[in-house]
């Protein structure tokens, strides 16, 4: 019996299809391609930094949870969100934007961290982010526990000066020391105020519903923080986006940094977090609240998303929500940064 020769397209040998197959040789698979489950896992299937000419927006992982005193696991957050993000499509119908048409997006990889030294890790994060800022990249960082936001703010402050802050969280994160350490996931914004990295009177905290002691309330009040509680959000109903945007209006004209702790979302919608809390926004309310910062798009200098903990997740609900929130962040950034 004569053998039948099977012709194998050259692209299949290297794992990259030709143009007729929907791929461009030498590039990663597009999020528009139905086969986006293939290829290297990157944030939103963005190409790697080394493959991008003049990157404008960069996703950067920070796999560190050494600032957590309770439930760990957020060191796996960047990997989990990368793997979940293949499910996110490329077009944002709510904001009528496709980030890939506006920005040169890049996955900048992970910053170097040490699980044994928070001091060394902070220094590495600060230097690593500065190197991206010096290239003109607007960072969207993915933690990691919330302690990583302090060195991010240090780097942002060195570049942009004292910042206005929009902070999504179930907690204020203004505790002092834990177990003798001033640096942990619950002290970030106390340290940021002390180091004059942020303006207290230009800080808006959204979704707050858990205080560990009265001293936290006294600190935020004495430093001029504005608090939008979880109850306040519920009372806004379907008009969350517009009402939160109105509260943020006063930050226009200032350099704004946005930090999003995913425990802002109710534990039923985001179970895989470092410090889950009930009585919070559902996933729709969570994304609508984030979309409110679109009003500040021209002033935003960076984002971070923290506390995704895949080892405590259920059916990848939290990792996938995190990926969707990253996509919203990329969509929100001002079109004035168009390449």
Backbone as numpy.savetxt, mean C-alpha at the origin, in Angstrom:
# Nx Ny Nz CAx CAy CAz Cx Cy Cz
4.45 -47.65 -38.50 3.60 -46.44 -38.50 4.48 -45.19 -38.50
4.21 -44.30 -39.44 5.04 -43.11 -39.56 4.79 -42.16 -38.39
5.86 -41.59 -37.89 5.72 -40.64 -36.78 5.23 -39.28 -37.28
4.53 -38.58 -36.42 4.01 -37.26 -36.78 4.84 -36.20 -36.08
5.38 -35.29 -36.87 6.20 -34.23 -36.30 5.30 -33.11 -35.78
5.52 -32.73 -34.53 4.73 -31.66 -33.93 5.53 -30.36 -33.98
4.95 -29.36 -34.60 5.61 -28.07 -34.69 5.35 -27.27 -33.41
6.40 -26.84 -32.75 6.28 -26.06 -31.52 6.72 -24.63 -31.80
5.82 -23.65 -31.66 6.21 -22.26 -31.88 7.40 -21.88 -31.02
8.28 -21.09 -31.59 9.51 -20.74 -30.88 9.23 -20.09 -29.54
8.16 -19.31 -29.47 7.85 -18.62 -28.23 7.59 -19.55 -27.07
7.05 -20.74 -27.35 6.75 -21.67 -26.28 8.01 -22.23 -25.64
9.09 -22.28 -26.40 10.33 -22.83 -25.88 10.87 -21.95 -24.76
10.72 -20.64 -24.94 11.22 -19.69 -23.93 10.15 -19.31 -22.92
8.92 -19.77 -23.19 7.84 -19.44 -22.27 7.18 -18.12 -22.59
7.54 -17.52 -23.74 6.97 -16.24 -24.14 6.37 -16.40 -25.52
5.07 -16.19 -25.64 4.40 -16.30 -26.93 4.76 -15.14 -27.83
4.61 -15.36 -29.12 4.82 -14.29 -30.09 3.68 -13.30 -30.05
3.78 -12.28 -30.91 2.79 -11.21 -30.91 1.38 -11.73 -31.16
1.26 -12.75 -32.01 -0.06 -13.27 -32.32 -0.70 -13.95 -31.13
0.11 -14.32 -30.15 -0.41 -14.97 -28.95 -0.73 -14.00 -27.83
-0.51 -12.71 -28.08 -0.88 -11.72 -27.07 0.27 -11.29 -26.18
1.49 -11.70 -26.51 2.64 -11.33 -25.70 3.65 -10.59 -26.58
4.47 -9.80 -25.96 5.59 -9.20 -26.66 6.86 -9.83 -26.13
7.71 -10.27 -27.04 8.93 -10.96 -26.62 9.76 -10.05 -25.73
10.21 -10.61 -24.63 11.05 -9.87 -23.70 10.30 -9.13 -22.62
8.97 -9.21 -22.63 8.18 -8.50 -21.63 7.33 -9.48 -20.84
6.90 -9.04 -19.65 6.02 -9.88 -18.84 4.61 -9.86 -19.41
3.82 -10.82 -18.97 2.46 -10.96 -19.44 1.63 -9.76 -18.99
0.82 -9.24 -19.88 -0.02 -8.10 -19.57 -1.19 -8.52 -18.70
-1.67 -7.59 -17.86 -2.86 -7.88 -17.07 -4.10 -7.98 -17.95
-4.00 -7.53 -19.21 -5.13 -7.63 -20.13 -5.23 -9.02 -20.73
-4.19 -9.83 -20.60 -4.16 -11.14 -21.23 -4.87 -12.17 -20.37
-5.65 -13.03 -20.99 -6.42 -14.02 -20.24 -5.53 -15.03 -19.56
-4.27 -15.11 -19.99 -3.34 -16.06 -19.39 -2.45 -15.40 -18.34
-3.00 -14.42 -17.64 -2.18 -13.67 -16.69 -1.81 -14.47 -15.45
-2.28 -15.73 -15.37 -1.86 -16.60 -14.28 -0.46 -17.14 -14.53
0.10 -16.88 -15.70 1.45 -17.36 -16.04 2.49 -16.29 -15.67
3.74 -16.70 -15.73 4.83 -15.75 -15.59 5.22 -15.48 -14.15
6.18 -14.58 -14.00 6.71 -14.20 -12.70 5.67 -13.36 -11.95
5.46 -13.65 -10.67 4.50 -12.89 -9.87 5.09 -11.53 -9.51
4.47 -10.47 -10.01 4.85 -9.11 -9.65 3.58 -8.37 -9.25
3.75 -7.22 -8.60 2.59 -6.44 -8.20 1.83 -5.98 -9.44
0.58 -6.41 -9.57 -0.30 -6.05 -10.68 0.31 -6.37 -12.04
1.17 -7.39 -12.07 1.86 -7.82 -13.29 2.70 -6.71 -13.90
3.12 -5.77 -13.09 4.00 -4.71 -13.58 5.36 -5.31 -13.93
6.04 -4.77 -14.94 7.38 -5.26 -15.25 8.35 -4.94 -14.13
9.45 -5.68 -14.08 10.47 -5.44 -13.07 11.17 -4.11 -13.35
11.67 -3.50 -12.30 12.27 -2.17 -12.40 13.35 -2.11 -13.47
14.17 -3.14 -13.55 15.29 -3.12 -14.50 14.82 -3.09 -15.96
13.56 -3.45 -16.19 13.04 -3.51 -17.55 12.23 -2.28 -17.94
12.17 -1.29 -17.04 11.34 -0.11 -17.30 12.22 1.11 -17.55
11.97 1.78 -18.65 12.67 3.02 -18.96 11.92 4.17 -18.30
12.62 4.95 -17.50 12.05 6.09 -16.79 10.77 5.73 -16.02
10.89 4.85 -15.04 9.72 4.49 -14.23 9.19 5.70 -13.47
7.87 5.79 -13.36 7.26 6.93 -12.66 6.58 6.52 -11.35
6.06 5.30 -11.30 5.42 4.79 -10.09 5.98 3.40 -9.82
6.42 3.17 -8.59 7.04 1.89 -8.28 6.41 1.21 -7.08
6.09 -0.06 -7.24 5.65 -0.89 -6.11 6.89 -1.46 -5.44
6.96 -1.38 -4.13 8.14 -1.90 -3.43 7.70 -2.68 -2.20
8.19 -3.90 -2.08 7.84 -4.75 -0.95 8.76 -4.53 0.24
8.19 -4.64 1.44 8.97 -4.52 2.67 8.57 -5.69 3.58
9.22 -6.84 3.42 8.80 -8.07 4.13 9.33 -8.14 5.56
8.80 -7.27 6.42 9.31 -7.18 7.79 8.14 -7.10 8.77
8.15 -7.97 9.78 7.14 -7.87 10.84 7.78 -7.90 12.22
9.03 -7.42 12.29 9.74 -7.39 13.57 9.28 -6.31 14.52
8.32 -5.48 14.08 7.76 -4.47 14.97 6.45 -4.90 15.59
6.07 -6.15 15.34 4.81 -6.67 15.85 5.03 -7.41 17.16
4.21 -7.10 18.16 4.36 -7.75 19.47 3.35 -8.87 19.68
2.44 -9.04 18.73 1.40 -10.05 18.89 1.43 -11.03 17.73
0.50 -10.85 16.80 0.37 -11.79 15.69 1.29 -11.39 14.55
2.26 -12.23 14.23 3.15 -11.95 13.12 2.57 -12.45 11.81
3.43 -12.56 10.82 3.02 -13.10 9.53 2.96 -12.09 8.41
3.01 -10.79 8.75 2.92 -9.79 7.68 4.22 -9.67 6.89
5.29 -10.35 7.34 6.49 -10.39 6.51 6.22 -11.09 5.18
5.16 -11.90 5.15 4.78 -12.58 3.91 3.77 -11.77 3.10
3.45 -10.56 3.57 2.48 -9.72 2.89 2.83 -9.38 1.46
4.06 -8.89 1.19 4.39 -8.56 -0.20 4.25 -9.75 -1.15
4.72 -10.91 -0.73 4.61 -12.09 -1.59 3.14 -12.46 -1.82
2.34 -12.42 -0.73 0.94 -12.78 -0.86 0.17 -11.84 -1.76
0.43 -10.55 -1.63 -0.27 -9.57 -2.47 0.18 -9.68 -3.91
1.47 -9.91 -4.13 1.94 -10.13 -5.50 1.17 -11.27 -6.16
1.09 -12.39 -5.44 0.46 -13.58 -6.02 -1.03 -13.37 -6.24
-1.67 -12.59 -5.37 -3.11 -12.35 -5.51 -3.42 -11.33 -6.60
-2.46 -10.49 -6.93 -2.76 -9.37 -7.82 -2.94 -9.77 -9.27
-2.64 -11.03 -9.62 -2.86 -11.44 -11.01 -4.34 -11.39 -11.37
-5.21 -11.38 -10.37 -6.65 -11.38 -10.61 -7.21 -9.98 -10.87
-6.39 -8.95 -10.66 -6.87 -7.58 -10.82 -6.76 -7.17 -12.28
-7.84 -6.67 -12.85 -7.83 -6.24 -14.24 -7.16 -4.88 -14.37
-6.93 -4.44 -15.60 -6.15 -3.23 -15.81 -6.93 -1.93 -15.88
-8.27 -2.00 -15.89 -9.08 -0.79 -16.06 -9.91 -0.53 -14.81
-9.87 0.71 -14.33 -10.65 1.11 -13.17 -11.89 1.86 -13.66
-13.02 1.17 -13.66 -14.24 1.76 -14.21 -14.79 2.87 -13.32
-14.57 2.80 -12.01 -15.07 3.83 -11.10 -14.38 5.17 -11.32
-13.08 5.13 -11.56 -12.32 6.36 -11.77 -12.04 6.61 -13.25
-12.51 5.68 -14.10 -12.34 5.78 -15.56 -10.88 6.02 -15.93
-10.04 5.12 -15.46 -8.61 5.27 -15.72 -7.97 3.89 -15.84
-6.97 3.81 -16.67 -6.13 2.61 -16.77 -4.72 3.04 -16.38
-4.25 2.67 -15.18 -2.96 3.17 -14.70 -1.80 2.96 -15.67
-1.85 1.87 -16.43 -0.75 1.59 -17.35 -0.69 2.60 -18.49
-1.78 3.32 -18.74 -1.78 4.36 -19.77 -1.28 5.69 -19.22
-1.19 5.81 -17.91 -0.81 7.07 -17.27 0.62 7.02 -16.74
1.01 5.87 -16.21 2.29 5.75 -15.53 3.18 4.69 -16.18
4.48 4.85 -15.98 5.42 3.76 -16.22 5.53 2.99 -14.91
4.70 1.98 -14.74 4.67 1.21 -13.50 5.81 0.21 -13.47
6.35 -0.02 -12.28 7.43 -1.00 -12.12 7.31 -1.68 -10.77
7.64 -2.97 -10.74 7.81 -3.67 -9.47 9.28 -3.54 -9.09
9.55 -2.82 -8.02 10.93 -2.52 -7.61 11.53 -3.60 -6.73
10.82 -4.72 -6.56 11.32 -5.79 -5.72 11.10 -5.47 -4.25
11.84 -6.14 -3.38 11.73 -5.96 -1.93 12.96 -5.24 -1.39
12.76 -4.38 -0.42 13.88 -3.75 0.27 14.50 -4.74 1.25
15.79 -4.60 1.46 16.53 -5.50 2.35 16.14 -5.24 3.80
15.77 -6.30 4.51 15.42 -6.18 5.93 16.17 -7.23 6.74
16.25 -7.00 8.04 16.84 -7.97 8.95 15.81 -8.36 10.00
15.45 -9.63 10.10 14.48 -10.05 11.12 15.02 -9.93 12.54
16.32 -9.66 12.67 16.95 -9.61 13.99 17.24 -8.20 14.48
17.04 -7.19 13.62 17.38 -5.83 14.03 16.42 -4.83 13.39
15.58 -4.22 14.22 14.67 -3.21 13.69 15.44 -1.95 13.31
16.54 -1.66 14.03 17.35 -0.48 13.72 18.00 -0.61 12.35
18.63 -1.77 12.09 19.24 -1.99 10.79 18.19 -1.99 9.68
17.04 -2.57 9.97 15.96 -2.62 8.98 15.47 -1.21 8.65
15.29 -0.39 9.67 14.84 0.99 9.43 15.83 1.73 8.53
17.12 1.56 8.82 18.13 2.26 8.02 18.10 1.77 6.58
17.95 0.47 6.39 17.91 -0.09 5.04 16.68 0.40 4.28
15.53 0.43 4.95 14.30 0.91 4.30 14.45 2.37 3.89
14.98 3.18 4.80 15.13 4.60 4.51 16.06 4.83 3.32
17.20 4.15 3.30 18.14 4.31 2.19 17.57 3.76 0.89
16.89 2.61 0.99 16.31 2.01 -0.21 15.25 2.89 -0.83
14.39 3.47 0.01 13.35 4.33 -0.55 13.95 5.61 -1.11
14.96 6.15 -0.44 15.60 7.36 -0.95 16.16 7.14 -2.35
16.71 5.96 -2.60 17.26 5.68 -3.93 16.18 5.69 -5.00
14.98 5.25 -4.65 13.86 5.29 -5.61 13.36 6.72 -5.79
13.26 7.46 -4.69 12.81 8.85 -4.78 13.77 9.68 -5.61
15.07 9.41 -5.50 16.07 10.15 -6.27 15.92 9.91 -7.77
15.27 8.81 -8.14 15.03 8.51 -9.56 13.69 9.07 -10.03
13.01 9.80 -9.16 11.73 10.39 -9.53 10.56 9.44 -9.47
10.73 8.32 -8.76 9.67 7.31 -8.65 8.75 7.66 -7.49
7.45 7.64 -7.73 6.47 7.77 -6.65 6.23 6.39 -6.08
6.54 6.16 -4.79 6.48 4.80 -4.24 5.10 4.41 -3.72
4.73 3.17 -3.99 3.60 2.51 -3.35 4.20 1.30 -2.65
4.37 1.40 -1.33 5.08 0.39 -0.57 4.11 -0.61 0.05
4.54 -1.87 0.15 3.70 -2.93 0.68 4.44 -3.63 1.80
3.88 -3.56 3.03 4.50 -4.23 4.16 3.98 -5.65 4.31
4.51 -6.31 5.30 5.17 -5.71 6.44 4.16 -5.15 7.45
4.61 -5.11 8.72 3.77 -4.51 9.74 3.88 -2.98 9.67
3.06 -2.31 10.48 2.97 -0.86 10.34 4.21 -0.13 10.84
5.10 -0.84 11.52 6.33 -0.18 11.97 7.17 0.30 10.80
7.00 -0.30 9.61 7.83 0.08 8.46 7.48 1.47 7.95
6.34 2.00 8.35 5.96 3.33 7.86 6.87 4.42 8.40
7.45 4.24 9.60 8.31 5.28 10.16 9.53 5.55 9.28
10.33 4.54 8.90 11.45 4.84 8.01 11.00 5.33 6.63
9.83 4.90 6.18 9.31 5.43 4.92 9.05 6.93 5.05
8.46 7.34 6.17 8.21 8.76 6.40 9.52 9.54 6.53
10.52 8.92 7.12 11.83 9.60 7.22 12.39 9.89 5.84
12.30 8.91 4.96 12.80 9.10 3.59 11.96 10.13 2.84
10.64 10.07 3.02 9.76 11.02 2.35 10.01 12.44 2.87
10.24 12.56 4.17 10.52 13.87 4.77 11.81 14.45 4.22
12.83 13.62 4.06 14.11 14.10 3.52 13.94 14.65 2.10
12.99 14.10 1.38 12.75 14.52 0.00 11.78 15.70 -0.08
10.72 15.66 0.72 9.60 16.60 0.54 9.36 17.55 1.71
10.08 17.37 2.83 9.81 18.18 4.00 8.67 17.60 4.82
8.22 18.37 5.82 7.18 17.89 6.73 5.88 17.64 5.96
5.24 16.52 6.26 4.15 16.02 5.44 2.78 16.15 6.11
1.75 16.27 5.29 0.38 16.01 5.73 0.17 14.50 5.62
-0.72 13.96 6.44 -0.89 12.51 6.51 -2.36 12.13 6.47
-2.67 11.15 5.62 -3.98 10.50 5.64 -3.74 9.06 6.07
-4.37 8.65 7.16 -4.06 7.37 7.81 -5.33 6.56 7.98
-5.43 5.45 7.25 -6.55 4.52 7.39 -6.16 3.40 8.35
-6.95 3.19 9.40 -6.55 2.23 10.42 -7.68 2.03 11.42
-7.66 0.90 12.11 -8.56 0.71 13.25 -7.97 1.33 14.51
-6.66 1.60 14.49 -5.93 2.09 15.67 -5.21 3.39 15.33
-5.00 4.22 16.34 -4.28 5.49 16.13 -2.78 5.31 15.99
-2.24 4.22 16.55 -0.80 3.93 16.49 0.05 5.07 17.07
-0.36 5.54 18.25 0.39 6.59 18.93 0.79 6.15 20.34
0.92 4.84 20.55 1.43 4.35 21.83 2.89 4.77 21.99
3.42 4.60 23.19 4.82 4.94 23.41 5.66 3.67 23.29
6.22 3.18 24.34 7.08 2.00 24.26 6.28 0.71 24.48
6.79 -0.37 23.90 6.30 -1.71 24.20 7.51 -2.57 24.53
7.47 -3.21 25.69 8.58 -4.05 26.14 9.90 -3.30 26.09
9.84 -2.00 26.39 11.03 -1.18 26.44 11.48 -0.61 25.11
10.82 -0.96 24.02 11.23 -0.48 22.70 10.34 0.66 22.23
10.95 1.75 21.77 10.15 2.87 21.25 9.68 2.64 19.82
10.21 1.60 19.17 9.90 1.36 17.77 9.11 0.07 17.61
7.85 0.23 17.26 6.99 -0.93 17.04 5.79 -0.48 16.22
4.93 -1.42 15.85 3.82 -1.08 14.95 2.75 -0.20 15.57
2.79 -0.03 16.89 1.79 0.81 17.55 2.28 2.19 17.93
3.53 2.53 17.59 4.09 3.82 18.03 4.46 4.74 16.86
4.14 4.31 15.66 4.65 4.97 14.44 4.37 6.47 14.44
3.15 6.87 14.72 2.79 8.27 14.51 3.10 9.15 15.71
3.33 8.56 16.87 3.91 9.31 17.99 5.35 9.68 17.64
6.12 8.69 17.15 7.49 8.97 16.76 7.55 9.96 15.59
6.61 9.84 14.65 6.60 10.72 13.48 6.34 12.17 13.88
5.49 12.37 14.88 5.24 13.72 15.40 6.47 14.23 16.13
7.06 13.39 16.98 8.24 13.79 17.75 9.40 14.17 16.83
9.55 13.44 15.72 10.63 13.71 14.77 10.26 14.79 13.76
9.06 15.35 13.90 8.57 16.40 13.00 8.56 15.96 11.54
8.21 14.70 11.34 8.08 14.17 9.98 6.72 14.54 9.40
5.71 14.66 10.27 4.35 14.98 9.83 3.82 16.18 10.63
2.87 16.87 10.04 2.15 17.93 10.75 1.00 17.29 11.51
0.97 17.45 12.83 -0.13 16.91 13.60 -1.47 17.50 13.18
-1.49 18.81 12.93 -2.75 19.47 12.58 -3.13 19.26 11.12
-2.31 18.52 10.39 -2.64 18.14 9.01 -2.64 16.62 8.88
-2.98 15.96 9.97 -3.09 14.50 10.00 -4.56 14.12 10.18
-5.06 13.28 9.28 -6.44 12.80 9.36 -6.40 11.28 9.48
-6.94 10.77 10.58 -7.00 9.32 10.82 -8.43 8.84 10.60
-8.58 7.80 9.79 -9.89 7.36 9.33 -10.14 5.91 9.72
-11.29 5.65 10.32 -11.68 4.28 10.66 -11.37 3.86 12.08
-10.90 4.79 12.89 -10.45 4.48 14.25 -11.61 3.93 15.09
-11.34 2.84 15.79 -12.36 2.25 16.66 -11.77 1.51 17.86
-10.46 1.57 18.05 -9.86 0.85 19.18 -8.74 1.70 19.77
-8.87 2.04 21.06 -7.81 2.73 21.80 -7.37 1.81 22.93
-6.07 1.74 23.17 -5.56 0.87 24.21 -5.51 1.54 25.58
-5.47 2.87 25.59 -5.52 3.59 26.87 -5.86 5.06 26.58
-6.28 5.77 27.61 -6.71 7.16 27.46 -5.58 8.06 26.96
-4.35 7.70 27.26 -3.22 8.51 26.83 -3.15 8.69 25.32
-3.61 7.68 24.57 -3.62 7.79 23.11 -4.57 8.90 22.66
-5.75 8.93 23.27 -6.73 9.95 22.92 -6.19 11.34 23.24
-5.56 11.46 24.39 -4.99 12.75 24.79 -3.89 13.19 23.83
-3.09 12.23 23.34 -1.99 12.57 22.43 -2.54 13.10 21.11
-3.50 12.40 20.51 -4.00 12.84 19.21 -4.72 14.19 19.33
-5.43 14.40 20.42 -6.12 15.68 20.61 -5.13 16.82 20.80
-4.12 16.60 21.62 -3.16 17.67 21.91 -2.30 18.02 20.71
-2.20 17.09 19.76 -1.39 17.35 18.56 -2.23 17.70 17.34
-3.53 17.87 17.53 -4.37 18.39 16.46 -4.80 17.40 15.41
-4.66 16.10 15.68 -5.12 15.10 14.71 -6.64 15.23 14.53
-7.10 15.01 13.30 -8.53 14.90 13.05 -8.88 13.42 12.95
-9.91 12.99 13.68 -10.30 11.59 13.71 -11.68 11.41 13.06
-11.74 10.51 12.08 -13.01 10.07 11.51 -13.18 8.63 11.95
-14.07 8.39 12.87 -14.20 7.06 13.46 -14.94 6.11 12.53
-14.89 4.85 12.88 -15.64 3.84 12.13 -17.14 4.15 12.18
-17.62 4.60 13.32 -19.04 4.99 13.43 -19.36 6.14 12.48
-18.46 7.13 12.42 -18.67 8.24 11.49 -18.83 7.75 10.06
-17.99 6.79 9.66 -18.06 6.25 8.30 -19.40 5.57 8.06
-19.85 4.79 9.04 -21.14 4.10 8.90 -22.28 5.10 8.74
-22.20 6.20 9.45 -23.25 7.22 9.38 -23.26 7.93 8.02
-22.13 7.89 7.31 -22.07 8.50 5.97 -22.81 7.67 4.92
-23.00 6.39 5.20 -23.71 5.53 4.28 -23.02 5.41 2.93
-23.81 5.47 1.86 -23.26 5.30 0.51 -22.50 6.53 0.03
-22.52 7.60 0.82 -21.87 8.84 0.41 -20.48 8.99 1.03
-19.89 7.89 1.45 -18.57 7.93 2.11 -17.55 8.69 1.28
-17.45 8.36 0.00 -16.40 8.96 -0.82 -16.48 10.49 -0.79
-17.65 11.05 -1.01 -17.80 12.50 -1.06 -17.60 13.15 0.30
-18.12 12.51 1.34 -18.02 13.13 2.67 -16.60 13.08 3.23
-15.90 11.98 3.00 -14.50 11.92 3.43 -13.67 12.90 2.61
-13.93 12.98 1.31 -13.19 13.92 0.46 -13.36 15.35 0.97
-14.55 15.69 1.43 -14.78 17.04 1.95 -13.95 17.30 3.21
-13.78 16.27 4.02 -12.97 16.41 5.25 -11.48 16.54 4.92
-11.07 16.01 3.76 -9.66 16.06 3.37 -9.30 17.31 2.58
-10.30 18.07 2.22 -10.11 19.23 1.35 -9.05 20.18 1.90
-8.98 20.32 3.20 -8.06 21.29 3.82 -6.59 20.91 3.66
-6.32 19.67 3.22 -4.93 19.23 3.02 -4.38 19.62 1.66
-5.24 20.11 0.78 -4.78 20.48 -0.56 -3.69 21.55 -0.48
-2.70 21.40 -1.36 -1.59 22.33 -1.38 -0.42 21.91 -0.51
-0.60 20.84 0.27 0.47 20.29 1.11 0.92 18.95 0.53
2.15 18.58 0.78 2.62 17.25 0.38 1.94 16.22 1.27
1.26 15.27 0.64 0.42 14.32 1.38 0.96 12.90 1.23
1.08 12.22 2.36 1.43 10.80 2.35 0.21 10.02 2.86
-0.07 8.90 2.20 -1.24 8.08 2.55 -0.77 6.71 3.03
-1.15 6.35 4.24 -0.81 5.03 4.79 -2.09 4.27 5.10
-2.15 3.02 4.67 -3.38 2.23 4.76 -3.07 0.91 5.45
-3.44 0.84 6.73 -3.35 -0.41 7.47 -4.62 -1.20 7.17
-4.47 -2.40 6.63 -5.65 -3.13 6.17 -6.54 -3.60 7.31
-6.10 -3.45 8.57 -7.04 -3.73 9.66 -8.06 -2.61 9.81
-7.93 -1.56 9.01 -9.00 -0.57 8.84 -10.30 -1.26 8.46
-10.17 -2.34 7.68 -11.33 -3.08 7.19 -11.81 -4.05 8.27
-13.10 -4.24 8.37 -13.66 -5.18 9.35 -13.06 -6.56 9.18
-12.87 -7.26 10.30 -12.23 -8.58 10.28 -12.99 -9.59 9.44
-14.29 -9.40 9.25 -15.06 -10.33 8.42 -14.67 -10.23 6.95
-14.26 -9.03 6.52 -13.85 -8.82 5.13 -12.35 -8.95 4.94
-11.59 -8.75 6.02 -10.12 -8.84 5.96 -9.62 -9.60 7.18
-9.75 -10.93 7.18 -9.33 -11.72 8.34 -7.82 -11.90 8.46
-7.10 -11.79 7.35 -5.67 -12.06 7.37 -4.85 -10.82 7.64
-4.94 -10.32 8.88 -4.21 -9.11 9.26 -3.51 -9.34 10.59
-2.59 -8.43 10.92 -1.83 -8.58 12.16 -2.66 -8.36 13.40
-3.57 -7.38 13.36 -4.39 -7.05 14.54 -5.84 -6.85 14.10
-6.55 -7.93 13.83 -7.92 -7.81 13.30 -8.87 -7.17 14.31
-9.77 -6.34 13.80 -10.78 -5.69 14.64 -12.14 -5.78 13.96
-13.16 -6.12 14.73 -14.52 -6.09 14.21 -15.07 -4.65 14.26
-16.31 -4.49 13.82 -17.04 -3.22 13.90 -16.44 -2.16 12.98
-15.89 -2.59 11.85 -15.29 -1.65 10.91 -15.96 -1.64 9.56
-15.40 -0.92 8.61 -15.96 -0.83 7.26 -15.89 -2.18 6.54
-16.88 -2.45 5.70 -16.79 -3.62 4.83 -15.91 -3.28 3.64
-15.73 -4.21 2.72 -14.78 -3.99 1.63 -15.23 -2.86 0.70
-16.54 -2.72 0.47 -17.02 -1.61 -0.37 -16.73 -0.27 0.30
-17.05 -0.16 1.57 -16.80 1.08 2.29 -15.31 1.39 2.36
-14.50 0.33 2.45 -13.05 0.50 2.54 -12.47 1.10 1.27
-12.94 0.62 0.12 -12.41 1.15 -1.13 -12.99 2.53 -1.44
-14.25 2.77 -1.06 -14.84 4.09 -1.27 -14.13 5.14 -0.43
-13.76 4.80 0.79 -13.02 5.74 1.64 -11.66 6.07 1.02
-11.00 5.05 0.47 -9.71 5.30 -0.18 -9.88 6.19 -1.41
-10.93 5.96 -2.17 -11.15 6.77 -3.38 -11.35 8.24 -3.05
-11.69 8.53 -1.80 -11.85 9.93 -1.40 -10.55 10.72 -1.55
-9.40 10.06 -1.44 -8.13 10.79 -1.54 -7.82 11.18 -2.98
-8.65 10.74 -3.92 -8.48 11.17 -5.31 -8.51 12.69 -5.41
-9.24 13.32 -4.49 -9.32 14.78 -4.47 -7.96 15.42 -4.18
-7.04 14.65 -3.60 -5.70 15.15 -3.26 -4.64 14.64 -4.22
-5.06 14.04 -5.33 -4.14 13.31 -6.20 -2.89 14.09 -6.56
-3.05 15.36 -6.89 -1.91 16.16 -7.32 -0.91 16.41 -6.20
-1.33 16.21 -4.94 -0.47 16.49 -3.79 0.14 15.24 -3.16
-0.31 14.06 -3.58 0.14 12.82 -2.95 1.55 12.47 -3.42
2.43 12.21 -2.46 3.82 11.89 -2.78 4.15 10.41 -2.57
3.22 9.66 -1.97 3.47 8.23 -1.77 2.34 7.58 -1.01
2.29 6.25 -1.15 1.32 5.42 -0.45 2.05 4.27 0.24
1.43 3.71 1.26 1.82 2.37 1.69 0.58 1.59 2.09
0.70 0.27 1.99 -0.33 -0.68 2.42 0.37 -1.67 3.34
-0.13 -1.82 4.56 0.57 -2.66 5.53 -0.37 -3.64 6.23
0.25 -4.61 6.90 -0.39 -5.57 7.81 -1.16 -6.70 7.14
-0.98 -6.91 5.84 -1.55 -8.13 5.23 -0.74 -9.32 5.73
-1.42 -10.30 6.31 -0.76 -11.48 6.88 -1.34 -12.74 6.26
-0.75 -13.21 5.16 -1.32 -14.36 4.44 -1.47 -15.62 5.27
-0.61 -15.82 6.28 -0.71 -17.06 7.05 -1.96 -17.09 7.93
-2.61 -15.95 8.11 -3.85 -15.90 8.87 -5.07 -15.63 7.98
-4.85 -15.65 6.68 -5.91 -15.31 5.74 -6.86 -16.48 5.52
-8.01 -16.18 4.96 -9.02 -17.19 4.62 -9.32 -17.04 3.13
-9.01 -18.09 2.36 -9.29 -18.10 0.91 -8.69 -16.90 0.19
-7.57 -16.39 0.69 -6.87 -15.25 0.09 -7.72 -13.98 0.02
-8.75 -13.88 0.86 -9.62 -12.71 0.82 -8.85 -11.41 1.08
-7.98 -11.43 2.08 -7.27 -10.21 2.46 -6.19 -9.85 1.45
-5.46 -10.85 0.98 -4.42 -10.59 -0.02 -5.02 -10.02 -1.29
-6.16 -10.58 -1.70 -6.82 -10.08 -2.92 -7.35 -8.67 -2.71
-7.94 -8.42 -1.54 -8.38 -7.06 -1.24 -7.20 -6.10 -1.25
-6.07 -6.54 -0.68 -4.87 -5.71 -0.70 -4.43 -5.39 -2.11
-4.48 -6.37 -3.00 -4.10 -6.15 -4.40 -5.04 -5.15 -5.06
-6.33 -5.26 -4.75 -7.29 -4.31 -5.31 -7.05 -2.89 -4.79
-6.67 -2.78 -3.51 -6.37 -1.47 -2.95 -5.12 -0.87 -3.59
-4.12 -1.70 -3.88 -2.94 -1.21 -4.59 -3.32 -0.65 -5.94
-4.21 -1.36 -6.63 -4.67 -0.90 -7.94 -5.38 0.44 -7.82
-6.17 0.61 -6.76 -6.83 1.89 -6.54 -5.80 2.99 -6.30
-4.75 2.69 -5.55 -3.71 3.68 -5.28 -3.04 4.12 -6.58
-2.70 3.16 -7.43 -2.09 3.49 -8.71 -3.05 4.29 -9.58
-4.34 4.00 -9.47 -5.35 4.71 -10.25 -5.54 6.15 -9.77
-5.39 6.35 -8.47 -5.63 7.66 -7.86 -4.54 8.67 -8.22
-3.30 8.20 -8.33 -2.19 9.13 -8.54 -2.45 10.04 -9.74
-2.08 11.27 -9.60 -2.48 12.32 -10.53 -2.07 12.05 -11.97
-3.01 12.27 -12.91 -2.66 12.19 -14.34 -1.62 13.22 -14.75
-1.33 14.21 -13.89 -0.30 15.18 -14.23 1.07 14.52 -14.27
1.17 13.29 -13.72 2.42 12.56 -13.78 2.49 11.70 -15.04
1.63 11.98 -15.99 1.56 11.20 -17.23 2.91 11.21 -17.93
3.30 10.05 -18.42 4.63 9.95 -19.05 4.66 10.67 -20.40
